[in-house]
Structures are given as structure tokens and as C-alpha cells.
Amino acid sequence: MTFSEADLLARVPDKLFIGGAWVPSTSGRSIDVYDPSTGLVIKTIADASVEDGIRAVDAAAEVQASWGSTAPRVRGEILRGAFDLLQERADEFALLMTLEMGKPLAEARGEVTYGGEFLRWFGEEAVRISGRYGVNPEGSGRMIVTHLPVGPSFLITPWNFPLAMATRKIAPAIAAGCTAIVKPAELTPLTTLYFARLLEEAGLPAGVLNVITTSTSGEVSAPIIADKRLRKLSFTGSTPVGRTLLKQASENVLRTSMELGGNAPFVVFDDADLDKAVDGAMLAKFRNIGQACTAANRFIVHESVADEFAARITARVNELTIGRGTDDGVAIGPLINDGAVDKADALVQDAIARGATLLTGGSRVDGGGSFYQPTVLSGIVPGSDILREEIFGPVVTIVSFTDEAEAVALANDTEYGLVSYVFTRDLARGQRLIESLATGMMGLNVGVVSNAAAPFGGVKQSGIGREGGSEGIHEYLETKYVLTPDPFGGR
């Protein structure tokens, strides 16, 4: 890299982005952004007020008509230009994410690749928004179906994937012809601010994208959601917050997309290729230090291979290096803050107290920063909190089963239904599980399922709607049907 951490942080805007201008907050307050590996402040930025949020809605509403009527090719080319700029600055965005979120640089670079794909994918989808034309069944008229931008959209993104969660929402909104107000998480706002500057350079017109950063999310968000000019709400975060937002969105009957919590089962059958299963487990569990809604939460392993699986994965976990994400060879960075460490440790200690066996790890790391040891627990007792709650940390929990029916029952024994993982050599069994596991996504003999070209989302308490794929752009489009008379006069 040809730049220092200080140089990069100096280039990140510290103001709000409203109506194409970087403006100070009217609140007079500021937000300190911390490096979770040290606990030190790395930058101080503007803290938006309720008035700032409404200013952002004003800006988005003012240019909605002109942006919605902009040629799809133009919208697509702006996204493609943003993709190209992101590739040129991949190292900058990777380092920025590592600094504010803590993930190892190698993973941050992977997120730049993944996040960039949403720009490329939806840049291509912009020109493929289609409709249909046909004779009605009675032959008395012609049916025309078109898809139009839903309108100004409020996009609330989480802290764990600062770039990819932003591009996964912003790109389809732009491609569909919607203006947007983005509120990144208070813990990791810098990547979104830097990305907004990149979109400026890519030629995005003023007001199409507005970014507000705030420490009072509920207070600032509520008036935005209540504003009758807003037509769409997209949120990624916890299920309890999602329920609250859905209630607020119901007042104006907003289009909503909710990507909420997860409790992913990782099922290993007795005929599985254990080498591949362990490789998949390491990816599914330790990606992003376990801080992913798609992270495997419950490892449900056939009793005949449970001990061997546990031994293999423990050996792999013991090889993981803990440290600051910018250091060479680090695989496990810090959790996002001390609260995340406290939660992970409480879940682990509860499981041990109920009778689980600790195979490795199981405690916080002293010496500064919010680090927690990568941990493996086996023999988890039913009723343990760790089986019900999303861990969001580097903790493997192993329970055993005897047959397929029990495995399915254990996997589905949760209010969540985002993603599941299954390892088996039996093709028929794999196909049965596609239908019997109550999740919106499934990895069959793979440990990572996310892809910009695929629909991402869950069922049950894991949310509604889909992001990515051809489905993703339709979350920002309304369907309009028109009937015209028979142009031939009924001949």
C-alpha cells in the first residue's frame, strides 16, 4: 500500500451527505468511531439530528421524478463506473473496514470483491427491467404490465459488513430509479461515507443518494419513516428492531425489505466427506469472526462422526491466530465491542454450566481490544441459551443426532430461518433437505452461499424480501397494469 492509515482516515468525509453537498449536522453533536482492536478513537464525524434526517428526505424527494425518468443505461453506467473506481481503491476500502470493524485484511479484501459485485450486477440489471404485453383472455383488450421505481427509499445498514451491506441496498435502488437516504450503523459509518464520495466521482447526480450518520437512530429514523414522501424501507439488523420498524412502516404502508437475525444449522451426516465438512465449517463459522447473520450457529452432527468432527475442527481452531486485522497472518480479529465479547462469553459459560464440554478457547483475551478466543463446545445440552440465541462470535457448538428426522427437527427448532448448511454424499437426501429445512437459503456441501447474482433472504423471523439476484431490483419497483381496448375493434 502506498498510503498510511492516517492519510486514509483524513480523506474520509466527517460530515453528512445531503443534496449532493457535505454539510455539518444541525445537532452540534459528534460521533467518535473506534478501532475495536485497540479501543482508540480513529475519527470523529457528524451526528445527525431529526432535522437533518428530514433535510435528507427533502433532497431525495426533490430529485425522485428526474432520477426515475433517467435512462436505464445512464443509471447502469454510473454503477459500472462506481465498480471500476472501487477496484482501483480496493486496498483503501479494505483497510478502512479493518480499522473501523476489525476484520482481518484478507477478509476485508474479500468484502470489497463481494460488495463490488452488487454494483456490477445491478448496473447490468438496470437495463433489463422488463414488462409484458398480451391479449387478455377474453380477447377484448390488450394488457400492458410495466415496472416503475417505488420512490424515495430509506436504507438502514448494519455494522458487520460496512461495504457489502451498503452496496447490496444502494445499487438496486439506483438501478431501479429510486433516490435514497442511507443510515449506516453508528459503529462503522466510515466506509459508507467514503463510498458516497466514490459515487459522487462516478457521476451520481446530487440528491439521489443522501447519507446521515447518527447516534440516536430511533429518534432520527422515526420521522423519516413517518414522512409520506417515503415509499420504501430496507433494513438489515436484529429481529427485535426489525419488528419495531415494520410497525412504524405500516402507518404509511411502505414497501419493506427486512434481513433480520439468523440461527443457522450446519448438519453433517454420517456419509459426509469430513474433510470438506470441516473446511465448510471453518468458512461458515469463522468468516467475519463469526459476526455474520449467515454464520453457522448450531453444528448438528451424526453421532457416529461427532467425535471425529469435533477433534478435527478443534485442531483447526487451535491453529487460528488472534490479533489486529492489519497484522500479517491474523485470522481472528476483535469482536465489534466489549458488549459483543460479554454476550459471547455469557453464552459459552451458560452452556458449560449446563453440561457442555469445552474443547478449546472459552474466554476473553486480555491486553486491550475486544478479543474473544475462538472456541469449540461439544455435547450442548438442550435448553442452553447458545442453541436459541444468535452467537455473533467465534464459537462452535456441537450437538449430535441419530437419524435424518431428528436432524431436521433439531435444525428447524428455531424462530429463525435464514440459511442452513448440509453435508452429505446422498443426493436424494440432499434434495429432501432442500424442501424440509425451513430456511430461505441453503448450502449443500458448501460453507458460503452469498453471491450478488443470487437472492439473499430468509423466512420466519429472519425477514421478508430478497436482496441480490434478479429478485433484488424488484424490491425497488412497483408493478403497474394497464388495460387498453382491442385495437382491431373486436374483429
BAVO-658746 format. One record per residue (C-alpha): x, y, z. Coordinates in nm, 4 decimals. Layout:
ATOM        c1        c2        c3
ATOM         X         Y         Z
...
***
This chain:
ATOM        c1        c2        c3
ATOM    0.0000    0.0000    0.0000
ATOM    0.1204    0.3490   -0.0821
ATOM   -0.0815    0.5266    0.1873
ATOM   -0.0869    0.5268    0.5653
ATOM   -0.3793    0.4691    0.7988
ATOM   -0.3707    0.8373    0.8941
ATOM   -0.3723    0.9502    0.5292
ATOM   -0.6707    0.7281    0.4508
ATOM   -0.8710    0.8369    0.7526
ATOM   -0.8046    1.2017    0.6676
ATOM   -0.9688    1.1503    0.3273
ATOM   -1.2885    1.0070    0.4731
ATOM   -1.5603    1.2751    0.4981
ATOM   -1.6676    1.3716    0.8506
ATOM   -1.9913    1.5474    0.7540
ATOM   -2.3383    1.4465    0.6349
ATOM   -2.4053    1.3995    0.2623
ATOM   -2.7324    1.5735    0.1747
ATOM   -2.8442    1.7024   -0.1627
ATOM   -2.5032    1.6454   -0.3176
ATOM   -2.3170    1.8500   -0.0539
ATOM   -2.1135    1.7583    0.2533
ATOM   -2.2807    1.9550    0.5298
ATOM   -2.2403    1.9809    0.9082
ATOM   -2.5054    1.8469    1.1415
ATOM   -2.7544    2.0853    1.2959
ATOM   -2.7323    1.8936    1.6241
ATOM   -2.3925    2.0280    1.7279
ATOM   -2.3047    1.6760    1.8403
ATOM   -2.0429    1.4348    1.7060
ATOM   -1.9766    1.0599    1.6946
ATOM   -1.6461    0.9001    1.7860
ATOM   -1.5572    0.5967    1.5736
ATOM   -1.3340    0.3399    1.7427
ATOM   -1.0850    0.0771    1.6318
ATOM   -1.2122   -0.2344    1.8171
ATOM   -0.8632   -0.3869    1.8216
ATOM   -0.7297   -0.1017    2.0360
ATOM   -1.0333    0.0767    2.1749
ATOM   -0.8927    0.4065    2.0451
ATOM   -1.0844    0.6740    1.8541
ATOM   -0.9849    0.6803    1.4858
ATOM   -1.2165    0.9565    1.3614
ATOM   -1.4896    1.1915    1.4788
ATOM   -1.7843    1.2589    1.2489
ATOM   -2.1130    1.4484    1.2381
ATOM   -2.4072    1.3254    1.4446
ATOM   -2.7312    1.3925    1.2571
ATOM   -3.0397    1.5416    1.4170
ATOM   -3.4065    1.4824    1.3366
ATOM   -3.3951    1.7978    1.1226
ATOM   -3.1012    1.6594    0.9262
ATOM   -3.2979    1.3427    0.8538
ATOM   -3.5878    1.5435    0.7117
ATOM   -3.3435    1.7507    0.5050
ATOM   -3.2236    1.4240    0.3537
ATOM   -3.5830    1.3253    0.2704
ATOM   -3.6356    1.6691    0.1143
ATOM   -3.3327    1.6178   -0.1091
ATOM   -3.4339    1.2663   -0.2135
ATOM   -3.7951    1.3654   -0.2843
ATOM   -3.6924    1.6707   -0.4859
ATOM   -3.4980    1.4712   -0.7466
ATOM   -3.7052    1.1498   -0.7473
ATOM   -3.9008    1.2368   -1.0604
ATOM   -3.5947    1.3329   -1.2627
ATOM   -3.3906    1.0339   -1.1457
ATOM   -3.6796    0.7934   -1.2030
ATOM   -3.7066    0.9127   -1.5633
ATOM   -3.3301    0.8909   -1.6251
ATOM   -3.2458    0.6360   -1.8936
ATOM   -3.1687    0.2905   -1.7534
ATOM   -2.8427    0.2850   -1.9487
ATOM   -2.7298    0.6021   -1.7742
ATOM   -2.8113    0.4574   -1.4339
ATOM   -2.6295    0.1373   -1.5229
ATOM   -2.3207    0.3178   -1.6482
ATOM   -2.2920    0.5162   -1.3241
ATOM   -2.2959    0.1914   -1.1281
ATOM   -2.0401    0.0396   -1.3620
ATOM   -1.8208    0.3459   -1.3176
ATOM   -1.8500    0.3087   -0.9414
ATOM   -1.7491   -0.0564   -0.9737
ATOM   -1.4373    0.0408   -1.1673
ATOM   -1.3413    0.3074   -0.9135
ATOM   -1.3888    0.0601   -0.6321
ATOM   -1.1480   -0.1841   -0.7957
ATOM   -0.8886    0.0925   -0.8194
ATOM   -0.9314    0.1714   -0.4493
ATOM   -0.9799   -0.1806   -0.3203
ATOM   -0.6878   -0.1570   -0.0778
ATOM   -0.8208    0.1679    0.0664
ATOM   -1.1674    0.0294    0.1320
ATOM   -1.0258   -0.2938    0.2730
ATOM   -0.8046   -0.1100    0.5198
ATOM   -1.0843    0.1257    0.6181
ATOM   -1.3135   -0.1673    0.7026
ATOM   -1.0401   -0.3353    0.9040
ATOM   -0.9799   -0.0166    1.1003
ATOM   -1.3415    0.0502    1.1932
ATOM   -1.4756   -0.3038    1.2178
ATOM   -1.1732   -0.5218    1.2973
ATOM   -1.1926   -0.7986    1.0379
ATOM   -0.8592   -0.9274    0.9015
ATOM   -0.7383   -0.7520    0.5876
ATOM   -0.7714   -1.0671    0.3776
ATOM   -1.1405   -1.0856    0.4651
ATOM   -1.1838   -0.7134    0.4089
ATOM   -1.0397   -0.7519    0.0597
ATOM   -1.2899   -1.0311    0.0017
ATOM   -1.5686   -0.7993    0.1064
ATOM   -1.4530   -0.5373   -0.1437
ATOM   -1.4834   -0.8016   -0.4146
ATOM   -1.8230   -0.9160   -0.2908
ATOM   -1.9566   -0.5646   -0.2371
ATOM   -1.8331   -0.4521   -0.5747
ATOM   -2.0249   -0.7304   -0.7463
ATOM   -2.3537   -0.5690   -0.6448
ATOM   -2.2510   -0.2576   -0.8353
ATOM   -2.1630   -0.4589   -1.1438
ATOM   -2.4670   -0.6895   -1.1181
ATOM   -2.7283   -0.4176   -1.0706
ATOM   -2.5594   -0.1963   -1.3277
ATOM   -2.6386   -0.4768   -1.5700
ATOM   -2.9890   -0.5308   -1.4299
ATOM   -3.0826   -0.1637   -1.4750
ATOM   -3.1270   -0.2134   -1.8493
ATOM   -3.3199   -0.5399   -1.8046
ATOM   -3.6209   -0.4077   -1.6156
ATOM   -3.8894   -0.5635   -1.8296
ATOM   -4.2671   -0.5742   -1.8651
ATOM   -4.5140   -0.7668   -2.0777
ATOM   -4.7801   -0.7102   -2.3367
ATOM   -5.0521   -0.9502   -2.4387
ATOM   -5.4120   -1.0121   -2.5329
ATOM   -5.6442   -1.0585   -2.2373
ATOM   -5.8133   -1.3997   -2.2161
ATOM   -6.1456   -1.2620   -2.3449
ATOM   -5.9789   -1.1061   -2.6493
ATOM   -6.1451   -0.7731   -2.5754
ATOM   -5.8322   -0.5767   -2.4937
ATOM   -5.4583   -0.5651   -2.4503
ATOM   -5.2768   -0.5974   -2.1168
ATOM   -4.9640   -0.3917   -2.0537
ATOM   -4.7566   -0.4600   -1.7413
ATOM   -4.4732   -0.2250   -1.6505
ATOM   -4.2399   -0.1812   -1.3523
ATOM   -4.1769    0.1673   -1.2152
ATOM   -3.9492    0.2988   -0.9357
ATOM   -4.1152    0.2690   -0.5963
ATOM   -3.9767    0.6091   -0.4938
ATOM   -3.7627    0.7571   -0.2159
ATOM   -3.6141    0.4781   -0.0050
ATOM   -3.4704    0.4652    0.3460
ATOM   -3.1832    0.2167    0.3724
ATOM   -3.0562    0.1158    0.7170
ATOM   -2.7351   -0.0870    0.7116
ATOM   -2.5558   -0.2904    0.9843
ATOM   -2.2019   -0.2682    1.1176
ATOM   -2.0671   -0.6135    1.0296
ATOM   -2.0230   -0.5763    0.6506
ATOM   -1.9836   -0.1983    0.6069
ATOM   -1.9343   -0.2023    0.2294
ATOM   -2.1308   -0.5036    0.1080
ATOM   -2.4448   -0.4197    0.3060
ATOM   -2.4344   -0.0680    0.1640
ATOM   -2.3846   -0.1714   -0.1985
ATOM   -2.6433   -0.4502   -0.1669
ATOM   -2.9087   -0.1868   -0.0930
ATOM   -2.7808    0.1228   -0.2727
ATOM   -2.7062   -0.0452   -0.6069
ATOM   -3.0552   -0.1875   -0.6732
ATOM   -3.2183    0.1359   -0.5587
ATOM   -3.0089    0.3374   -0.8031
ATOM   -3.0596    0.0818   -1.0808
ATOM   -3.4375    0.0877   -1.0347
ATOM   -3.4531    0.4676   -1.0459
ATOM   -3.5088    0.5307   -0.6750
ATOM   -3.3483    0.8014   -0.4662
ATOM   -3.2243    0.7003   -0.1233
ATOM   -3.1406    0.8071    0.2290
ATOM   -2.8799    0.5766    0.3857
ATOM   -2.8209    0.5473    0.7578
ATOM   -2.5122    0.3365    0.8301
ATOM   -2.4520    0.1825    1.1710
ATOM   -2.3031    0.4152    1.4320
ATOM   -2.0203    0.1666    1.4943
ATOM   -1.8940    0.1515    1.1325
ATOM   -2.0043    0.4586    0.9356
ATOM   -1.6748    0.5495    0.7690
ATOM   -1.6921    0.3006    0.4808
ATOM   -2.0353    0.4274    0.3747
ATOM   -1.9202    0.7886    0.3866
ATOM   -1.6177    0.7046    0.1747
ATOM   -1.8365    0.5093   -0.0667
ATOM   -2.0724    0.8056   -0.1034
ATOM   -1.7746    1.0154   -0.2102
ATOM   -1.6860    0.7482   -0.4664
ATOM   -2.0399    0.7604   -0.6102
ATOM   -2.0019    1.1382   -0.6402
ATOM   -1.6946    1.0830   -0.8528
ATOM   -1.8785    0.8222   -1.0585
ATOM   -2.1288    1.0916   -1.1621
ATOM   -2.4305    1.0200   -0.9435
ATOM   -2.6488    1.3341   -0.9534
ATOM   -2.6966    1.5418   -0.6410
ATOM   -2.9745    1.4241   -0.4108
ATOM   -3.0016    1.0718   -0.5492
ATOM   -2.8029    0.9381   -0.2536
ATOM   -2.8003    1.1003    0.0887
ATOM   -2.6072    0.9708    0.3906
ATOM   -2.6846    1.0562    0.7508
ATOM   -2.4817    0.9280    1.0456
ATOM   -2.6367    0.9422    1.3895
ATOM   -2.6042    0.8163    1.7450
ATOM   -2.9801    0.8479    1.8004
ATOM   -3.1015    0.6075    1.5372
ATOM   -3.4562    0.5562    1.6620
ATOM   -3.5155    0.9264    1.7166
ATOM   -3.3861    1.0242    1.3724
ATOM   -3.5360    0.7320    1.1817
ATOM   -3.8940    0.7569    1.3096
ATOM   -3.9800    1.0899    1.1370
ATOM   -3.8189    0.9710    0.8143
ATOM   -4.0317    0.6556    0.8152
ATOM   -4.3415    0.8596    0.9018
ATOM   -4.2828    1.1042    0.6149
ATOM   -4.5480    1.0427    0.3486
ATOM   -4.2987    1.1098    0.0705
ATOM   -4.1008    0.7988    0.1673
ATOM   -4.2127    0.4839   -0.0149
ATOM   -3.9622    0.2142    0.0771
ATOM   -3.7794    0.0893    0.3883
ATOM   -3.4949   -0.1605    0.3770
ATOM   -3.3294   -0.2768    0.6984
ATOM   -3.0606   -0.5259    0.7908
ATOM   -3.0173   -0.5932    1.1611
ATOM   -3.1736   -0.7650    1.4585
ATOM   -3.5211   -0.9150    1.4574
ATOM   -3.6467   -0.7068    1.7547
ATOM   -3.5509   -0.3823    1.5805
ATOM   -3.6982   -0.5135    1.2555
ATOM   -4.0333   -0.5740    1.4258
ATOM   -4.0348   -0.2155    1.5543
ATOM   -3.9562   -0.0767    1.2104
ATOM   -4.2284   -0.2892    1.0499
ATOM   -4.4821   -0.1403    1.2897
ATOM   -4.3670    0.2100    1.2011
ATOM   -4.3696    0.1317    0.8279
ATOM   -4.7266    0.0031    0.8488
ATOM   -4.8624    0.3527    0.9105
ATOM   -4.7825    0.4587    0.5533
ATOM   -4.7955    0.1016    0.4135
ATOM   -4.4348    0.1216    0.2973
ATOM   -4.2711   -0.1395    0.0807
ATOM   -4.0340   -0.3167    0.3178
ATOM   -3.7333   -0.5446    0.2952
ATOM   -3.6129   -0.6961    0.6223
ATOM   -3.2964   -0.9045    0.6550
ATOM   -3.3009   -0.9983    1.0204
ATOM   -3.1453   -1.2451    1.2634
ATOM   -3.0240   -1.5976    1.1996
ATOM   -2.9572   -1.9209    1.3849
ATOM   -2.8075   -2.1294    1.1072
ATOM   -2.7885   -2.5083    1.1451
ATOM   -2.4853   -2.6876    0.9978
ATOM   -2.5844   -3.0523    0.9533
ATOM   -2.3204   -3.3218    0.8985
ATOM   -2.4410   -3.6718    0.8092
ATOM   -2.2520   -3.9943    0.8637
ATOM   -2.1771   -4.0276    0.4914
ATOM   -2.0336   -3.6752    0.4593
ATOM   -1.6841   -3.6085    0.3312
ATOM   -1.5429   -3.4903    0.6646
ATOM   -1.2537   -3.3035    0.5062
ATOM   -1.4992   -3.0944    0.3070
ATOM   -1.7337   -3.0638    0.6037
ATOM   -1.4596   -2.9262    0.8282
ATOM   -1.3437   -2.6866    0.5549
ATOM   -1.7034   -2.5722    0.5111
ATOM   -1.7476   -2.5376    0.8854
ATOM   -1.4454   -2.3111    0.9180
ATOM   -1.5841   -2.0840    0.6473
ATOM   -1.9412   -2.0901    0.7737
ATOM   -1.8409   -2.0193    1.1345
ATOM   -1.5303   -1.8015    1.1331
ATOM   -1.5959   -1.5753    0.8354
ATOM   -1.6050   -1.2226    0.9740
ATOM   -1.5018   -1.3591    1.3171
ATOM   -1.8410   -1.5265    1.3407
ATOM   -2.0159   -1.1895    1.3185
ATOM   -2.2460   -1.2689    1.0277
ATOM   -2.6168   -1.3432    1.0125
ATOM   -2.5239   -1.6377    0.7881
ATOM   -2.2714   -1.7765    1.0381
ATOM   -2.3292   -2.1392    1.1359
ATOM   -2.4701   -2.1251    1.4889
ATOM   -2.5512   -2.4915    1.5643
ATOM   -2.3398   -2.7803    1.4374
ATOM   -2.5722   -3.0803    1.4231
ATOM   -2.3505   -3.3845    1.3613
ATOM   -2.4399   -3.7536    1.3273
ATOM   -2.3454   -3.9421    1.6433
ATOM   -2.1159   -4.1816    1.4528
ATOM   -1.8878   -3.8985    1.3353
ATOM   -1.9472   -3.6326    1.6027
ATOM   -1.6295   -3.7069    1.7996
ATOM   -1.4091   -3.7117    1.4912
ATOM   -1.5656   -3.3939    1.3556
ATOM   -1.5131   -3.2235    1.6924
ATOM   -1.1485   -3.3337    1.7075
ATOM   -1.0756   -3.2156    1.3541
ATOM   -1.2370   -2.8785    1.3926
ATOM   -1.0715   -2.8241    1.7312
ATOM   -0.7326   -2.8882    1.5732
ATOM   -0.8095   -2.6339    1.3014
ATOM   -0.9341   -2.3769    1.5518
ATOM   -0.6184   -2.4116    1.7595
ATOM   -0.4188   -2.3022    1.4527
ATOM   -0.6026   -1.9693    1.4214
ATOM   -0.4004   -1.6581    1.5016
ATOM   -0.5665   -1.3818    1.7048
ATOM   -0.4660   -1.0190    1.6596
ATOM   -0.5227   -0.6833    1.4949
ATOM   -0.6644   -0.7301    1.1482
ATOM   -0.3845   -0.5299    0.9856
ATOM   -0.1174   -0.7745    1.1079
ATOM    0.0099   -1.0499    0.8781
ATOM   -0.1341   -1.3962    0.9306
ATOM   -0.4177   -1.2892    1.1597
ATOM   -0.7339   -1.4970    1.1158
ATOM   -0.9348   -1.3819    1.4189
ATOM   -0.9671   -1.0099    1.4772
ATOM   -1.1585   -0.8382    1.7580
ATOM   -1.5316   -0.8517    1.8084
ATOM   -1.7001   -0.5207    1.7404
ATOM   -1.7010   -0.4029    2.1042
ATOM   -1.6876   -0.5175    2.4661
ATOM   -2.0614   -0.5811    2.4672
ATOM   -2.0185   -0.8420    2.1942
ATOM   -1.7455   -1.0096    2.3993
ATOM   -1.9687   -1.0123    2.7067
ATOM   -2.2525   -1.1719    2.5107
ATOM   -2.0364   -1.4451    2.3573
ATOM   -1.8801   -1.5263    2.6923
ATOM   -2.2164   -1.5376    2.8693
ATOM   -2.3495   -1.7866    2.6139
ATOM   -2.0387   -2.0028    2.6447
ATOM   -2.0436   -2.0026    3.0249
ATOM   -2.4152   -2.0877    3.0302
ATOM   -2.3543   -2.3843    2.8003
ATOM   -2.0662   -2.5101    3.0166
ATOM   -2.2701   -2.4694    3.3339
ATOM   -2.5449   -2.6828    3.1803
ATOM   -2.3029   -2.9644    3.0971
ATOM   -2.1318   -2.8844    2.7653
ATOM   -1.7685   -2.9878    2.7187
ATOM   -1.5173   -2.7118    2.6426
ATOM   -1.2673   -2.8412    2.3851
ATOM   -1.0727   -2.5183    2.3310
ATOM   -1.0975   -2.1452    2.3962
ATOM   -1.3789   -2.0235    2.6129
ATOM   -1.2549   -1.6905    2.7454
ATOM   -1.1866   -1.3303    2.6542
ATOM   -0.8357   -1.2201    2.5590
ATOM   -0.6660   -0.9711    2.7902
ATOM   -0.4375   -0.6908    2.6762
ATOM   -0.6625   -0.4330    2.5092
ATOM   -0.9228   -0.4508    2.2364
ATOM   -1.2392   -0.6596    2.2290
ATOM   -1.0963   -1.0040    2.1545
ATOM   -1.2509   -1.3429    2.2326
ATOM   -1.0799   -1.6782    2.1910
ATOM   -1.2089   -1.8995    1.9091
ATOM   -1.3991   -2.1662    2.0959
ATOM   -1.5337   -2.5195    2.0452
ATOM   -1.8042   -2.6724    2.2665
ATOM   -1.9446   -3.0231    2.2307
ATOM   -2.2324   -3.2032    2.3969
ATOM   -2.4516   -2.8952    2.4175
ATOM   -2.7488   -2.9677    2.6423
ATOM   -3.0985   -2.8912    2.5070
ATOM   -3.2308   -2.5693    2.6533
ATOM   -2.8930   -2.3960    2.6537
ATOM   -2.9123   -2.0287    2.5577
ATOM   -2.6441   -2.0808    2.2938
ATOM   -2.8808   -2.3007    2.0909
ATOM   -3.1535   -2.0357    2.0846
ATOM   -2.9635   -1.7075    2.0529
ATOM   -2.7504   -1.5802    1.7681
ATOM   -2.3914   -1.6027    1.8948
ATOM   -2.2252   -1.3465    1.6658
ATOM   -1.8805   -1.4606    1.7741
ATOM   -1.6145   -1.7271    1.7034
ATOM   -1.7852   -2.0122    1.8895
ATOM   -1.8560   -2.3625    1.7514
ATOM   -2.1367   -2.5528    1.9267
ATOM   -2.1766   -2.9254    1.8515
ATOM   -2.4792   -3.1442    1.9195
ATOM   -2.5355   -3.4970    1.7866
ATOM   -2.8287   -3.6721    1.6201
ATOM   -2.9229   -4.0281    1.5297
ATOM   -3.1289   -4.0095    1.2086
ATOM   -3.2469   -3.7689    0.9401
ATOM   -3.5804   -3.6963    1.1043
ATOM   -3.4087   -3.5912    1.4265
ATOM   -3.1603   -3.3772    1.2346
ATOM   -3.4427   -3.1925    1.0584
ATOM   -3.6300   -3.1428    1.3849
ATOM   -3.3205   -3.0005    1.5550
ATOM   -3.2378   -2.7756    1.2588
ATOM   -3.5911   -2.6332    1.2395
ATOM   -3.6228   -2.5849    1.6168
ATOM   -3.5749   -2.2085    1.5999
ATOM   -3.7797   -1.8992    1.5247
ATOM   -3.5240   -1.8045    1.2600
ATOM   -3.4900   -1.9322    0.9048
ATOM   -3.2171   -1.7509    0.7151
ATOM   -2.9714   -2.0165    0.5947
ATOM   -2.8810   -2.3802    0.6550
ATOM   -2.5798   -2.5908    0.5617
ATOM   -2.5893   -2.9635    0.4866
ATOM   -2.3043   -3.2047    0.4195
ATOM   -2.3947   -3.5432    0.2737
ATOM   -2.2961   -3.7581   -0.0229
ATOM   -2.6550   -3.8824   -0.0636
ATOM   -2.8124   -3.6841   -0.3479
ATOM   -3.1664   -3.7924   -0.2649
ATOM   -3.1194   -3.6906    0.0989
ATOM   -2.9832   -3.3547   -0.0109
ATOM   -3.2898   -3.2945   -0.2246
ATOM   -3.5209   -3.3939    0.0616
ATOM   -3.3499   -3.1451    0.2899
ATOM   -3.3876   -2.8657    0.0359
ATOM   -3.7602   -2.8982    0.0969
ATOM   -3.7668   -2.9984    0.4649
ATOM   -3.5328   -2.7346    0.6141
ATOM   -3.7223   -2.4130    0.6839
ATOM   -3.4668   -2.1596    0.5597
ATOM   -3.4597   -1.9112    0.2751
ATOM   -3.1144   -2.0267    0.1637
ATOM   -2.9153   -2.3475    0.1865
ATOM   -2.5578   -2.4521    0.1240
ATOM   -2.5378   -2.8150    0.0099
ATOM   -2.1790   -2.9312    0.0674
ATOM   -2.0573   -2.5694    0.0698
ATOM   -1.9911   -2.3312    0.3589
ATOM   -2.0598   -1.9936    0.1919
ATOM   -2.3743   -1.9165   -0.0094
ATOM   -2.3664   -1.5377   -0.0606
ATOM   -2.3476   -1.4176   -0.4209
ATOM   -2.4622   -1.0954   -0.5848
ATOM   -2.6423   -1.2931   -0.8560
ATOM   -2.8465   -1.4934   -0.6022
ATOM   -3.1492   -1.3900   -0.3922
ATOM   -3.0408   -1.3390   -0.0302
ATOM   -3.3028   -1.3581    0.2433
ATOM   -3.4850   -1.5729    0.4939
ATOM   -3.8178   -1.6985    0.6204
ATOM   -3.9920   -1.6915    0.9585
ATOM   -3.8325   -1.4361    1.1950
ATOM   -3.5326   -1.3927    0.9643
ATOM   -3.7131   -1.1416    0.7489
ATOM   -3.9048   -1.0660    0.4334
ATOM   -3.7930   -0.9805    0.0820
ATOM   -3.4736   -1.0639   -0.1047
ATOM   -3.1523   -0.8802   -0.1863
ATOM   -2.9346   -0.9645   -0.4849
ATOM   -3.0239   -1.1645   -0.7942
ATOM   -3.2941   -1.0656   -1.0386
ATOM   -3.5276   -1.0559   -0.7389
ATOM   -3.3308   -0.7784   -0.5707
ATOM   -3.4166   -0.4988   -0.8116
ATOM   -3.7876   -0.5787   -0.7904
ATOM   -3.7802   -0.4842   -0.4222
ATOM   -3.7466   -0.1257   -0.5536
ATOM   -4.0076   -0.1465   -0.8294
ATOM   -4.3856   -0.1224   -0.8316
ATOM   -4.5860   -0.3264   -1.0820
ATOM   -4.8381   -0.1317   -1.2891
ATOM   -5.1056   -0.2933   -1.5055
ATOM   -5.2874   -0.1135   -1.7891
ATOM   -5.5767   -0.2445   -1.9987
ATOM   -5.6377   -0.0929   -2.3424
ATOM   -5.9257   -0.1646   -2.5816
ATOM   -5.8828   -0.4114   -2.8628
ATOM   -5.7028   -0.2034   -3.1283
ATOM   -5.8710   -0.4056   -3.4032
ATOM   -6.2238   -0.3332   -3.2844
ATOM   -6.3056   -0.6941   -3.1989
ATOM   -6.2514   -0.8305   -3.5489
***
